[in-house]
Amino acid sequence: MHHRFLTLLSILLFTFAIACSGDGDPEEIGDVGTEDDAGVEDAGDDADDDTGDDDNDDNPPEHCFDGEKSGDETDVDCGGSCEPCEVGQSCEIRTDCETMECDQDEMVCIQPCPDNCFGNGECVDGECECYDGYLGPDCATHEDDPDCPNDCSDNGECINGQCDCDDGFIGPDCSVEDTGGGDCPNDCSGNGQCINGTCHCDDGWSGIDCSIPDDNGGGDCPNDCSGNGDCVNGSCVCYDGWTGIDCSQQDCPSGCVNGTCVNGNCDCDPGWTGVDCSIPDD
């Protein structure tokens, strides 16, 4: 009797153990696997999305094209992360502007000044307003620098006592209009101005090509050649159209072959006529 009871108890325990080892729905187990797979797929999708965003980092944001001042823009569709703004539009820093110049008082983009005024002035509407003691369109000249002749006649800039003439003007004071009237001999040797093919020598030089120093011991010329010629070894070499020992008389056509030249007109001798006194007076 006791033996049969033990046998029956063993069978029940064995059956119970088998039942316990089979717990759990196969479908539920499958569902768990599916959720894990889905998690991996979601992570992959997120990675793809992140990669896509990185590819578009160089492109301006959409708000840069909405026709409104939005996002980090300093003006409508410009500045910040958008394209730089034009002159006159609002800005906060210099990179907000095409010109790379942002007026920190008005907070607008401005036109830059020549050479940034060399640090000797303020740039206002594209023009330099020089600090005290500085001059010139770019504030490059200090007022203590040597003066230039005639202040360069307003046709050039004075730099260290010498005129840097504007286009179309020449001369030590930029007073002579450059008409392009022809070449001069030896380019006036660097000692004069070429005007209509004739050298006008600087002080201290003479000769047709301004190559002869005036201080060569040759002596002074009468009336300094009246400003109408060069003094060469004490004698005047008159420019075209002038004559006389001091180049004070206007020259006459053909030299008045039969008369006297008086202030550019021929005073003909008796029996002769014509502008150059070359026609017999019948």
Buried (B, 14 or more C-beta within 10 A) or exposed (E): EEEEEEEEEEEEEEEEEEEEEEEEEEEEEEEEEEEEEEEEEEEEEEEEEEEEEEEEEEEBBEBBEEEEBBBEBBBBBBBBEBBBBEBEBBBBEBEBBEBEBBBEEEEBBBBBBBEBBBEBBBBEEEBBEBEEEBBBBBBBBEEEBEEBBBBBBEBBBBBEEBBEBBEEBBBBBBBBEBEEEEEBBBEBBEBBBBBEEBBBBBEEBBBBBBBBEBEEEBEEBBBBBBEBBBBBBEBBBBBEEBBBBBBBBBBBBBEBBBBEBEEEBBEBBEEBBBEBBBEEEE
